[in-house]
Amino acid sequence: MQTVNIRQLKTNPSTVLAAAREDDMVVVMNRDQPQALLVDLEQLNLPDLPAVRVALAISLFRGGSVSAGFAARMTGKPLPEMLTLLSSLGLPLTGGVAANEVRDEMRQAHDWLAKPVA
């Protein structure tokens, strides 16, 4: 287990993430107190990591932290599939998202639906 302070995390986050990937976890210290714990999802050896990614994406979308498009990228799902999933959960698809972001995502969904089936 490694420890880093907040300044180290801000200065070089990729190094801290690599340490979490290589070690079991990284403890982030705020002054001399542990503040956060970074754990690489792959290190958790979860039986169904894709389902965990979907649950995390839904939770972040529900809280307004990410857009539907970002949630789709997190899960590796096509945007139309993610929109269908979010809608089936009764989540409003345009909550606090900027109108131009919604238009971009709808354009991506339309383009995806227009692709010929191979």
N, CA, C and O atoms as a printed pandas DataFrame, in Angstrom:
     atom_number atom_name residue_name chain_id  residue_number  x_coord  y_coord  z_coord
0              1         N          MET        A               1    0.851   -1.167    0.000
1              2        CA          MET        A               1    0.000    0.000    0.000
2              3         C          MET        A               1    0.899    1.233    0.000
3              4         O          MET        A               1    1.891    1.305    0.726
4              5         N          GLN        A               2    0.525    2.196   -0.833
5              6        CA          GLN        A               2    1.267    3.452   -0.900
6              7         C          GLN        A               2    0.429    4.575   -0.316
7              8         O          GLN        A               2   -0.795    4.479   -0.239
8              9         N          THR        A               3    1.098    5.628    0.089
9             10        CA          THR        A               3    0.394    6.828    0.514
10            11         C          THR        A               3    0.899    7.998   -0.320
11            12         O          THR        A               3    2.079    8.078   -0.661
12            13         N          VAL        A               4   -0.014    8.895   -0.637
13            14        CA          VAL        A               4    0.328   10.135   -1.343
14            15         C          VAL        A               4   -0.414   11.270   -0.658
15            16         O          VAL        A               4   -1.448   11.056   -0.025
16            17         N          ASN        A               5    0.114   12.462   -0.785
17            18        CA          ASN        A               5   -0.631   13.600   -0.259
18            19         C          ASN        A               5   -1.440   14.224   -1.395
19            20         O          ASN        A               5   -1.271   13.870   -2.561
20            21         N          ILE        A               6   -2.297   15.133   -1.045
21            22        CA          ILE        A               6   -3.193   15.737   -2.044
22            23         C          ILE        A               6   -2.395   16.464   -3.120
23            24         O          ILE        A               6   -2.765   16.429   -4.293
24            25         N          ARG        A               7   -1.312   17.117   -2.738
25            26        CA          ARG        A               7   -0.489   17.829   -3.723
26            27         C          ARG        A               7    0.063   16.854   -4.762
27            28         O          ARG        A               7    0.060   17.157   -5.955
28            29         N          GLN        A               8    0.534   15.691   -4.324
29            30        CA          GLN        A               8    1.042   14.686   -5.257
30            31         C          GLN        A               8   -0.070   14.202   -6.194
31            32         O          GLN        A               8    0.155   13.990   -7.385
32            33         N          LEU        A               9   -1.257   14.032   -5.641
33            34        CA          LEU        A               9   -2.391   13.588   -6.460
34            35         C          LEU        A               9   -2.739   14.630   -7.515
35            36         O          LEU        A               9   -3.004   14.280   -8.665
36            37         N          LYS        A              10   -2.740   15.896   -7.139
37            38        CA          LYS        A              10   -3.053   16.976   -8.089
38            39         C          LYS        A              10   -1.962   17.126   -9.148
39            40         O          LYS        A              10   -2.248   17.355  -10.323
40            41         N          THR        A              11   -0.711   16.995   -8.714
41            42        CA          THR        A              11    0.419   17.210   -9.615
42            43         C          THR        A              11    0.552   16.108  -10.652
43            44         O          THR        A              11    0.821   16.388  -11.820
44            45         N          ASN        A              12    0.371   14.878  -10.247
45            46        CA          ASN        A              12    0.584   13.769  -11.166
46            47         C          ASN        A              12   -0.425   12.644  -10.923
47            48         O          ASN        A              12   -0.063   11.590  -10.400
48            49         N          PRO        A              13   -1.690   12.862  -11.300
49            50        CA          PRO        A              13   -2.715   11.849  -11.035
50            51         C          PRO        A              13   -2.467   10.523  -11.762
51            52         O          PRO        A              13   -2.835    9.465  -11.253
52            53         N          SER        A              14   -1.848   10.570  -12.945
53            54        CA          SER        A              14   -1.628    9.311  -13.675
54            55         C          SER        A              14   -0.661    8.403  -12.928
55            56         O          SER        A              14   -0.810    7.182  -12.967
56            57         N          THR        A              15    0.316    8.971  -12.256
57            58        CA          THR        A              15    1.250    8.172  -11.463
58            59         C          THR        A              15    0.537    7.523  -10.282
59            60         O          THR        A              15    0.791    6.365   -9.952
60            61         N          VAL        A              16   -0.351    8.275   -9.655
61            62        CA          VAL        A              16   -1.105    7.736   -8.518
62            63         C          VAL        A              16   -2.041    6.629   -8.980
63            64         O          VAL        A              16   -2.176    5.609   -8.304
64            65         N          LEU        A              17   -2.687    6.818  -10.122
65            66        CA          LEU        A              17   -3.568    5.770  -10.657
66            67         C          LEU        A              17   -2.773    4.526  -11.039
67            68         O          LEU        A              17   -3.236    3.405  -10.824
68            69         N          ALA        A              18   -1.599    4.711  -11.596
69            70        CA          ALA        A              18   -0.742    3.565  -11.926
70            71         C          ALA        A              18   -0.346    2.817  -10.658
71            72         O          ALA        A              18   -0.295    1.587  -10.649
72            73         N          ALA        A              19   -0.065    3.560   -9.588
73            74        CA          ALA        A              19    0.272    2.917   -8.319
74            75         C          ALA        A              19   -0.907    2.112   -7.794
75            76         O          ALA        A              19   -0.718    1.023   -7.253
76            77         N          ALA        A              20   -2.128    2.636   -7.948
77            78        CA          ALA        A              20   -3.321    1.887   -7.514
78            79         C          ALA        A              20   -3.497    0.632   -8.364
79            80         O          ALA        A              20   -3.952   -0.399   -7.869
80            81         N          ARG        A              21   -3.139    0.720   -9.632
81            82        CA          ARG        A              21   -3.251   -0.435  -10.521
82            83         C          ARG        A              21   -2.226   -1.501  -10.147
83            84         O          ARG        A              21   -2.529   -2.694  -10.181
84            85         N          GLU        A              22   -1.021   -1.079   -9.792
85            86        CA          GLU        A              22    0.067   -2.012   -9.494
86            87         C          GLU        A              22   -0.004   -2.556   -8.074
87            88         O          GLU        A              22    0.249   -3.741   -7.857
88            89         N          ASP        A              23   -0.342   -1.717   -7.111
89            90        CA          ASP        A              23   -0.459   -2.136   -5.719
90            91         C          ASP        A              23   -1.918   -2.448   -5.428
91            92         O          ASP        A              23   -2.774   -2.355   -6.309
92            93         N          ASP        A              24   -2.184   -2.809   -4.213
93            94        CA          ASP        A              24   -3.568   -3.071   -3.834
94            95         C          ASP        A              24   -4.385   -1.795   -3.766
95            96         O          ASP        A              24   -5.539   -1.767   -4.195
96            97         N          MET        A              25   -3.792   -0.742   -3.229
97            98        CA          MET        A              25   -4.512    0.508   -3.050
98            99         C          MET        A              25   -3.539    1.623   -2.730
99           100         O          MET        A              25   -2.373    1.390   -2.410
100          101         N          VAL        A              26   -4.054    2.854   -2.827
101          102        CA          VAL        A              26   -3.274    4.040   -2.488
102          103         C          VAL        A              26   -4.116    4.857   -1.513
103          104         O          VAL        A              26   -5.286    5.136   -1.775
104          105         N          VAL        A              27   -3.526    5.232   -0.410
105          106        CA          VAL        A              27   -4.196    6.079    0.569
106          107         C          VAL        A              27   -3.798    7.527    0.295
107          108         O          VAL        A              27   -2.613    7.852    0.219
108          109         N          VAL        A              28   -4.797    8.387    0.148
109          110        CA          VAL        A              28   -4.556    9.810   -0.072
110          111         C          VAL        A              28   -4.659   10.504    1.283
111          112         O          VAL        A              28   -5.671   10.412    1.977
112          113         N          MET        A              29   -3.577   11.201    1.635
113          114        CA          MET        A              29   -3.499   11.867    2.935
114          115         C          MET        A              29   -3.795   13.351    2.786
115          116         O          MET        A              29   -3.319   13.994    1.850
116          117         N          ASN        A              30   -4.575   13.889    3.703
117          118        CA          ASN        A              30   -4.845   15.319    3.785
118          119         C          ASN        A              30   -4.240   15.779    5.104
119          120         O          ASN        A              30   -4.752   15.481    6.183
120          121         N          ARG        A              31   -3.163   16.496    4.991
121          122        CA          ARG        A              31   -2.311   16.836    6.134
122          123         C          ARG        A              31   -1.778   15.522    6.679
123          124         O          ARG        A              31   -1.071   14.838    5.939
124          125         N          ASP        A              32   -2.043   15.134    7.846
125          126        CA          ASP        A              32   -1.541   13.855    8.335
126          127         C          ASP        A              32   -2.667   12.853    8.569
127          128         O          ASP        A              32   -2.504   11.892    9.320
128          129         N          GLN        A              33   -3.802   13.079    7.927
129          130        CA          GLN        A              33   -4.957   12.210    8.115
130          131         C          GLN        A              33   -5.335   11.530    6.794
131          132         O          GLN        A              33   -5.326   12.176    5.746
132          133         N          PRO        A              34   -5.663   10.244    6.832
133          134        CA          PRO        A              34   -6.137    9.595    5.596
134          135         C          PRO        A              34   -7.464   10.219    5.167
135          136         O          PRO        A              34   -8.392   10.349    5.965
136          137         N          GLN        A              35   -7.535   10.598    3.899
137          138        CA          GLN        A              35   -8.722   11.272    3.372
138          139         C          GLN        A              35   -9.497   10.390    2.401
139          140         O          GLN        A              35  -10.728   10.387    2.406
140          141         N          ALA        A              36   -8.775    9.641    1.567
141          142        CA          ALA        A              36   -9.439    8.848    0.535
142          143         C          ALA        A              36   -8.624    7.592    0.263
143          144         O          ALA        A              36   -7.448    7.494    0.613
144          145         N          LEU        A              37   -9.280    6.652   -0.364
145          146        CA          LEU        A              37   -8.645    5.395   -0.721
146          147         C          LEU        A              37   -8.877    5.155   -2.209
147          148         O          LEU        A              37  -10.021    5.120   -2.665
148          149         N          LEU        A              38   -7.800    4.990   -2.961
149          150        CA          LEU        A              38   -7.906    4.701   -4.392
150          151         C          LEU        A              38   -7.651    3.222   -4.611
151          152         O          LEU        A              38   -6.627    2.683   -4.192
152          153         N          VAL        A              39   -8.598    2.575   -5.273
153          154        CA          VAL        A              39   -8.470    1.154   -5.580
154          155         C          VAL        A              39   -8.813    0.972   -7.052
155          156         O          VAL        A              39   -9.871    1.415   -7.501
156          157         N          ASP        A              40   -7.941    0.333   -7.798
157          158        CA          ASP        A              40   -8.217    0.037   -9.200
158          159         C          ASP        A              40   -9.316   -1.013   -9.255
159          160         O          ASP        A              40   -9.229   -2.034   -8.574
160          161         N          LEU        A              41  -10.333   -0.779  -10.047
161          162        CA          LEU        A              41  -11.461   -1.719  -10.113
162          163         C          LEU        A              41  -11.025   -3.123  -10.519
163          164         O          LEU        A              41  -11.598   -4.110  -10.057
164          165         N          GLU        A              42  -10.014   -3.214  -11.382
165          166        CA          GLU        A              42   -9.533   -4.532  -11.799
166          167         C          GLU        A              42   -8.920   -5.303  -10.626
167          168         O          GLU        A              42   -8.975   -6.533  -10.594
168          169         N          GLN        A              43   -8.337   -4.584   -9.665
169          170        CA          GLN        A              43   -7.707   -5.219   -8.507
170          171         C          GLN        A              43   -8.731   -5.850   -7.567
171          172         O          GLN        A              43   -8.384   -6.727   -6.777
172          173         N          LEU        A              44   -9.973   -5.421   -7.643
173          174        CA          LEU        A              44  -11.004   -5.935   -6.735
174          175         C          LEU        A              44  -11.430   -7.362   -7.071
175          176         O          LEU        A              44  -12.043   -8.042   -6.248
176          177         N          ASN        A              45  -11.102   -7.813   -8.284
177          178        CA          ASN        A              45  -11.482   -9.166   -8.723
178          179         C          ASN        A              45  -12.967   -9.436   -8.510
179          180         O          ASN        A              45  -13.357  -10.481   -7.990
180          181         N          LEU        A              46  -13.770   -8.488   -8.916
181          182        CA          LEU        A              46  -15.214   -8.636   -8.785
182          183         C          LEU        A              46  -15.716   -9.673   -9.781
183          184         O          LEU        A              46  -15.217   -9.744  -10.904
184          185         N          PRO        A              47  -16.688  -10.471   -9.386
185          186        CA          PRO        A              47  -17.167  -11.511  -10.295
186          187         C          PRO        A              47  -17.840  -10.951  -11.553
187          188         O          PRO        A              47  -17.834  -11.607  -12.594
188          189         N          ASP        A              48  -18.420   -9.752  -11.472
189          190        CA          ASP        A              48  -19.111   -9.177  -12.627
190          191         C          ASP        A              48  -18.759   -7.692  -12.743
191          192         O          ASP        A              48  -19.600   -6.825  -12.506
192          193         N          LEU        A              49  -17.509   -7.410  -13.110
193          194        CA          LEU        A              49  -17.040   -6.037  -13.217
194          195         C          LEU        A              49  -17.866   -5.201  -14.202
195          196         O          LEU        A              49  -18.121   -4.030  -13.923
196          197         N          PRO        A              50  -18.297   -5.761  -15.351
197          198        CA          PRO        A              50  -19.135   -4.946  -16.238
198          199         C          PRO        A              50  -20.423   -4.456  -15.559
199          200         O          PRO        A              50  -20.858   -3.330  -15.799
200          201         N          ALA        A              51  -21.026   -5.290  -14.720
201          202        CA          ALA        A              51  -22.241   -4.868  -14.006
202          203         C          ALA        A              51  -21.928   -3.766  -13.001
203          204         O          ALA        A              51  -22.741   -2.865  -12.797
204          205         N          VAL        A              52  -20.761   -3.831  -12.377
205          206        CA          VAL        A              52  -20.346   -2.784  -11.440
206          207         C          VAL        A              52  -20.153   -1.471  -12.191
207          208         O          VAL        A              52  -20.537   -0.409  -11.700
208          209         N          ARG        A              53  -19.561   -1.542  -13.377
209          210        CA          ARG        A              53  -19.363   -0.327  -14.182
210          211         C          ARG        A              53  -20.707    0.288  -14.573
211          212         O          ARG        A              53  -20.858    1.510  -14.565
212          213         N          VAL        A              54  -21.678   -0.556  -14.914
213          214        CA          VAL        A              54  -23.014   -0.059  -15.267
214          215         C          VAL        A              54  -23.654    0.604  -14.048
215          216         O          VAL        A              54  -24.211    1.696  -14.159
216          217         N          ALA        A              55  -23.580   -0.045  -12.892
217          218        CA          ALA        A              55  -24.173    0.525  -11.683
218          219         C          ALA        A              55  -23.510    1.856  -11.326
219          220         O          ALA        A              55  -24.188    2.806  -10.934
220          221         N          LEU        A              56  -22.206    1.920  -11.460
221          222        CA          LEU        A              56  -21.492    3.157  -11.172
222          223         C          LEU        A              56  -21.891    4.259  -12.155
223          224         O          LEU        A              56  -22.116    5.401  -11.752
224          225         N          ALA        A              57  -21.977    3.922  -13.425
225          226        CA          ALA        A              57  -22.365    4.910  -14.446
226          227         C          ALA        A              57  -23.779    5.419  -14.183
227          228         O          ALA        A              57  -24.033    6.618  -14.300
228          229         N          ILE        A              58  -24.696    4.532  -13.832
229          230        CA          ILE        A              58  -26.079    4.942  -13.546
230          231         C          ILE        A              58  -26.113    5.864  -12.332
231          232         O          ILE        A              58  -26.807    6.880  -12.334
232          233         N          SER        A              59  -25.370    5.508  -11.312
233          234        CA          SER        A              59  -25.336    6.335  -10.105
234          235         C          SER        A              59  -24.768    7.722  -10.392
235          236         O          SER        A              59  -25.308    8.723   -9.921
236          237         N          LEU        A              60  -23.688    7.786  -11.158
237          238        CA          LEU        A              60  -23.100    9.077  -11.507
238          239         C          LEU        A              60  -24.035    9.898  -12.385
239          240         O          LEU        A              60  -24.123   11.116  -12.229
240          241         N          PHE        A              61  -24.739    9.236  -13.313
241          242        CA          PHE        A              61  -25.698    9.946  -14.161
242          243         C          PHE        A              61  -26.863   10.468  -13.317
243          244         O          PHE        A              61  -27.281   11.617  -13.460
244          245         N          ARG        A              62  -27.375    9.617  -12.446
245          246        CA          ARG        A              62  -28.501    9.998  -11.577
246          247         C          ARG        A              62  -28.125   11.219  -10.725
247          248         O          ARG        A              62  -28.957   12.099  -10.502
248          249         N          GLY        A              63  -26.892   11.272  -10.255
249          250        CA          GLY        A              63  -26.443   12.386   -9.437
250          251         C          GLY        A              63  -26.071   13.628  -10.234
251          252         O          GLY        A              63  -25.749   14.665   -9.654
252          253         N          GLY        A              64  -26.113   13.530  -11.558
253          254        CA          GLY        A              64  -25.801   14.687  -12.399
254          255         C          GLY        A              64  -24.315   14.905  -12.622
255          256         O          GLY        A              64  -23.914   15.954  -13.127
256          257         N          SER        A              65  -23.487   13.923  -12.250
257          258        CA          SER        A              65  -22.042   14.082  -12.402
258          259         C          SER        A              65  -21.555   13.816  -13.816
259          260         O          SER        A              65  -20.537   14.365  -14.235
260          261         N          VAL        A              66  -22.275   12.975  -14.559
261          262        CA          VAL        A              66  -21.871   12.650  -15.929
262          263         C          VAL        A              66  -23.091   12.690  -16.839
263          264         O          VAL        A              66  -24.231   12.569  -16.390
264          265         N          SER        A              67  -22.826   12.860  -18.111
265          266        CA          SER        A              67  -23.890   12.837  -19.113
266          267         C          SER        A              67  -24.204   11.393  -19.498
267          268         O          SER        A              67  -23.478   10.473  -19.120
268          269         N          ALA        A              68  -25.259   11.200  -20.233
269          270        CA          ALA        A              68  -25.609    9.862  -20.720
270          271         C          ALA        A              68  -24.519    9.335  -21.649
271          272         O          ALA        A              68  -24.204    8.145  -21.623
272          273         N          GLY        A              69  -23.947   10.209  -22.465
273          274        CA          GLY        A              69  -22.870    9.787  -23.367
274          275         C          GLY        A              69  -21.640    9.317  -22.606
275          276         O          GLY        A              69  -21.019    8.318  -22.966
276          277         N          PHE        A              70  -21.296   10.045  -21.554
277          278        CA          PHE        A              70  -20.146    9.642  -20.744
278          279         C          PHE        A              70  -20.448    8.332  -20.034
279          280         O          PHE        A              70  -19.580    7.465  -19.935
280          281         N          ALA        A              71  -21.678    8.181  -19.535
281          282        CA          ALA        A              71  -22.073    6.930  -18.878
282          283         C          ALA        A              71  -21.974    5.764  -19.854
283          284         O          ALA        A              71  -21.538    4.674  -19.484
284          285         N          ALA        A              72  -22.378    5.993  -21.094
285          286        CA          ALA        A              72  -22.290    4.938  -22.110
286          287         C          ALA        A              72  -20.832    4.551  -22.348
287          288         O          ALA        A              72  -20.512    3.366  -22.446
288          289         N          ARG        A              73  -19.950    5.544  -22.442
289          290        CA          ARG        A              73  -18.525    5.247  -22.637
290          291         C          ARG        A              73  -17.950    4.494  -21.441
291          292         O          ARG        A              73  -17.117    3.604  -21.615
292          293         N          MET        A              74  -18.383    4.839  -20.230
293          294        CA          MET        A              74  -17.907    4.141  -19.026
294          295         C          MET        A              74  -18.245    2.654  -19.070
295          296         O          MET        A              74  -17.469    1.812  -18.619
296          297         N          THR        A              75  -19.407    2.354  -19.616
297          298        CA          THR        A              75  -19.886    0.969  -19.613
298          299         C          THR        A              75  -19.494    0.200  -20.862
299          300         O          THR        A              75  -19.577   -1.028  -20.892
300          301         N          GLY        A              76  -19.064    0.925  -21.901
301          302        CA          GLY        A              76  -18.756    0.274  -23.165
302          303         C          GLY        A              76  -20.003   -0.053  -23.972
303          304         O          GLY        A              76  -19.955   -0.847  -24.911
304          305         N          LYS        A              77  -21.114    0.560  -23.601
305          306        CA          LYS        A              77  -22.380    0.328  -24.309
306          307         C          LYS        A              77  -22.595    1.408  -25.365
307          308         O          LYS        A              77  -22.136    2.538  -25.201
308          309         N          PRO        A              78  -23.287    1.068  -26.441
309          310        CA          PRO        A              78  -23.669    2.109  -27.407
310          311         C          PRO        A              78  -24.625    3.100  -26.738
311          312         O          PRO        A              78  -25.402    2.720  -25.862
312          313         N          LEU        A              79  -24.569    4.351  -27.145
313          314        CA          LEU        A              79  -25.401    5.382  -26.541
314          315         C          LEU        A              79  -26.889    5.041  -26.563
315          316         O          LEU        A              79  -27.551    5.210  -25.539
316          317         N          PRO        A              80  -27.449    4.565  -27.686
317          318        CA          PRO        A              80  -28.879    4.246  -27.675
318          319         C          PRO        A              80  -29.236    3.192  -26.615
319          320         O          PRO        A              80  -30.289    3.273  -25.982
320          321         N          GLU        A              81  -28.357    2.214  -26.430
321          322        CA          GLU        A              81  -28.614    1.189  -25.414
322          323         C          GLU        A              81  -28.586    1.807  -24.011
323          324         O          GLU        A              81  -29.407    1.462  -23.162
324          325         N          MET        A              82  -27.648    2.713  -23.775
325          326        CA          MET        A              82  -27.561    3.372  -22.468
326          327         C          MET        A              82  -28.765    4.263  -22.238
327          328         O          MET        A              82  -29.306    4.296  -21.133
328          329         N          LEU        A              83  -29.197    4.993  -23.270
329          330        CA          LEU        A              83  -30.382    5.837  -23.145
330          331         C          LEU        A              83  -31.615    4.995  -22.821
331          332         O          LEU        A              83  -32.444    5.389  -22.000
332          333         N          THR        A              84  -31.731    3.843  -23.465
333          334        CA          THR        A              84  -32.855    2.941  -23.197
334          335         C          THR        A              84  -32.812    2.450  -21.754
335          336         O          THR        A              84  -33.840    2.409  -21.078
336          337         N          LEU        A              85  -31.628    2.078  -21.284
337          338        CA          LEU        A              85  -31.473    1.602  -19.911
338          339         C          LEU        A              85  -31.840    2.693  -18.910
339          340         O          LEU        A              85  -32.610    2.451  -17.980
340          341         N          LEU        A              86  -31.293    3.888  -19.098
341          342        CA          LEU        A              86  -31.587    4.992  -18.181
342          343         C          LEU        A              86  -33.070    5.330  -18.183
343          344         O          LEU        A              86  -33.659    5.581  -17.132
344          345         N          SER        A              87  -33.662    5.334  -19.357
345          346        CA          SER        A              87  -35.086    5.623  -19.477
346          347         C          SER        A              87  -35.923    4.549  -18.791
347          348         O          SER        A              87  -36.917    4.859  -18.134
348          349         N          SER        A              88  -35.522    3.284  -18.942
349          350        CA          SER        A              88  -36.282    2.192  -18.317
350          351         C          SER        A              88  -36.227    2.264  -16.791
351          352         O          SER        A              88  -37.090    1.714  -16.108
352          353         N          LEU        A              89  -35.217    2.940  -16.266
353          354        CA          LEU        A              89  -35.102    3.132  -14.821
354          355         C          LEU        A              89  -35.875    4.366  -14.350
355          356         O          LEU        A              89  -35.882    4.691  -13.163
356          357         N          GLY        A              90  -36.518    5.043  -15.291
357          358        CA          GLY        A              90  -37.306    6.222  -14.953
358          359         C          GLY        A              90  -36.480    7.469  -14.720
359          360         O          GLY        A              90  -36.948    8.423  -14.098
360          361         N          LEU        A              91  -35.250    7.467  -15.217
361          362        CA          LEU        A              91  -34.389    8.634  -15.035
362          363         C          LEU        A              91  -34.619    9.629  -16.170
363          364         O          LEU        A              91  -34.624    9.243  -17.339
364          365         N          PRO        A              92  -34.811   10.902  -15.836
365          366        CA          PRO        A              92  -34.953   11.900  -16.900
366          367         C          PRO        A              92  -33.628   12.028  -17.658
367          368         O          PRO        A              92  -32.558   12.112  -17.055
368          369         N          LEU        A              93  -33.721   12.040  -18.958
369          370        CA          LEU        A              93  -32.519   12.026  -19.781
370          371         C          LEU        A              93  -31.915   13.399  -20.023
371          372         O          LEU        A              93  -30.790   13.495  -20.512
372          373         N          THR        A              94  -32.628   14.452  -19.696
373          374        CA          THR        A              94  -32.116   15.790  -19.984
374          375         C          THR        A              94  -32.016   16.659  -18.745
375          376         O          THR        A              94  -31.923   17.879  -18.875
376          377         N          GLY        A              95  -32.032   16.099  -17.574
377          378        CA          GLY        A              95  -31.973   16.821  -16.300
378          379         C          GLY        A              95  -31.195   18.117  -16.324
379          380         O          GLY        A              95  -31.728   19.138  -16.758
380          381         N          GLY        A              96  -29.963   18.111  -15.876
381          382        CA          GLY        A              96  -29.178   19.325  -15.805
382          383         C          GLY        A              96  -28.145   19.422  -16.913
383          384         O          GLY        A              96  -27.207   20.215  -16.818
384          385         N          VAL        A              97  -28.303   18.632  -17.951
385          386        CA          VAL        A              97  -27.318   18.598  -19.026
386          387         C          VAL        A              97  -27.569   19.760  -19.986
387          388         O          VAL        A              97  -28.716   20.100  -20.274
388          389         N          ALA        A              98  -26.508   20.351  -20.468
389          390        CA          ALA        A              98  -26.621   21.465  -21.407
390          391         C          ALA        A              98  -27.310   21.006  -22.693
391          392         O          ALA        A              98  -27.143   19.867  -23.130
392          393         N          ALA        A              99  -28.076   21.900  -23.281
393          394        CA          ALA        A              99  -28.846   21.560  -24.476
394          395         C          ALA        A              99  -27.954   21.104  -25.622
395          396         O          ALA        A              99  -28.323   20.183  -26.350
396          397         N          ASN        A             100  -26.792   21.722  -25.802
397          398        CA          ASN        A             100  -25.919   21.322  -26.911
398          399         C          ASN        A             100  -25.373   19.912  -26.692
399          400         O          ASN        A             100  -25.158   19.178  -27.656
400          401         N          GLU        A             101  -25.146   19.525  -25.437
401          402        CA          GLU        A             101  -24.680   18.167  -25.151
402          403         C          GLU        A             101  -25.778   17.145  -25.466
403          404         O          GLU        A             101  -25.494   16.065  -25.985
404          405         N          VAL        A             102  -27.014   17.484  -25.155
405          406        CA          VAL        A             102  -28.136   16.603  -25.479
406          407         C          VAL        A             102  -28.264   16.458  -26.985
407          408         O          VAL        A             102  -28.481   15.353  -27.482
408          409         N          ARG        A             103  -28.132   17.570  -27.727
409          410        CA          ARG        A             103  -28.221   17.508  -29.187
410          411         C          ARG        A             103  -27.119   16.622  -29.760
411          412         O          ARG        A             103  -27.370   15.824  -30.663
412          413         N          ASP        A             104  -25.896   16.760  -29.240
413          414        CA          ASP        A             104  -24.783   15.922  -29.708
414          415         C          ASP        A             104  -25.069   14.446  -29.457
415          416         O          ASP        A             104  -24.843   13.609  -30.330
416          417         N          GLU        A             105  -25.560   14.134  -28.282
417          418        CA          GLU        A             105  -25.843   12.738  -27.963
418          419         C          GLU        A             105  -26.990   12.190  -28.816
419          420         O          GLU        A             105  -26.951   11.035  -29.239
420          421         N          MET        A             106  -27.993   13.002  -29.066
421          422        CA          MET        A             106  -29.098   12.553  -29.913
422          423         C          MET        A             106  -28.628   12.363  -31.358
423          424         O          MET        A             106  -29.080   11.444  -32.041
424          425         N          ARG        A             107  -27.728   13.224  -31.820
425          426        CA          ARG        A             107  -27.167   13.076  -33.165
426          427         C          ARG        A             107  -26.371   11.775  -33.252
427          428         O          ARG        A             107  -26.467   11.055  -34.246
428          429         N          GLN        A             108  -25.583   11.469  -32.211
429          430        CA          GLN        A             108  -24.826   10.219  -32.180
430          431         C          GLN        A             108  -25.772    9.020  -32.196
431          432         O          GLN        A             108  -25.524    8.034  -32.890
432          433         N          ALA        A             109  -26.850    9.111  -31.432
433          434        CA          ALA        A             109  -27.819    8.016  -31.400
434          435         C          ALA        A             109  -28.475    7.843  -32.765
435          436         O          ALA        A             109  -28.663    6.720  -33.232
436          437         N          HIS        A             110  -28.819    8.955  -33.398
437          438        CA          HIS        A             110  -29.443    8.892  -34.725
438          439         C          HIS        A             110  -28.489    8.277  -35.742
439          440         O          HIS        A             110  -28.888    7.429  -36.540
440          441         N          ASP        A             111  -27.221    8.708  -35.713
441          442        CA          ASP        A             111  -26.217    8.158  -36.628
442          443         C          ASP        A             111  -26.031    6.667  -36.403
443          444         O          ASP        A             111  -25.893    5.897  -37.353
444          445         N          TRP        A             112  -26.027    6.267  -35.135
445          446        CA          TRP        A             112  -25.853    4.852  -34.815
446          447         C          TRP        A             112  -27.027    4.032  -35.346
447          448         O          TRP        A             112  -26.836    2.952  -35.906
448          449         N          LEU        A             113  -28.235    4.549  -35.169
449          450        CA          LEU        A             113  -29.429    3.837  -35.639
450          451         C          LEU        A             113  -29.485    3.788  -37.161
451          452         O          LEU        A             113  -30.064    2.860  -37.727
452          453         N          ALA        A             114  -28.891    4.773  -37.833
453          454        CA          ALA        A             114  -28.927    4.825  -39.292
454          455         C          ALA        A             114  -27.901    3.914  -39.954
455          456         O          ALA        A             114  -27.973    3.679  -41.160
456          457         N          LYS        A             115  -26.946    3.396  -39.179
457          458        CA          LYS        A             115  -25.915    2.527  -39.748
458          459         C          LYS        A             115  -26.546    1.250  -40.257
459          460         O          LYS        A             115  -27.412    0.682  -39.592
460          461         N          PRO        A             116  -26.122    0.778  -41.450
461          462        CA          PRO        A             116  -26.644   -0.488  -41.946
462          463         C          PRO        A             116  -26.124   -1.647  -41.104
463          464         O          PRO        A             116  -24.987   -1.636  -40.631
464          465         N          VAL        A             117  -26.974   -2.633  -40.932
465          466        CA          VAL        A             117  -26.600   -3.815  -40.161
466          467         C          VAL        A             117  -25.668   -4.676  -41.005
467          468         O          VAL        A             117  -25.979   -5.006  -42.149
468          469         N          ALA        A             118  -24.531   -5.033  -40.436
469          470        CA          ALA        A             118  -23.547   -5.823  -41.183
470          471         C          ALA        A             118  -23.784   -7.302  -41.016
471          472         O          ALA        A             118  -23.047   -8.113  -41.577
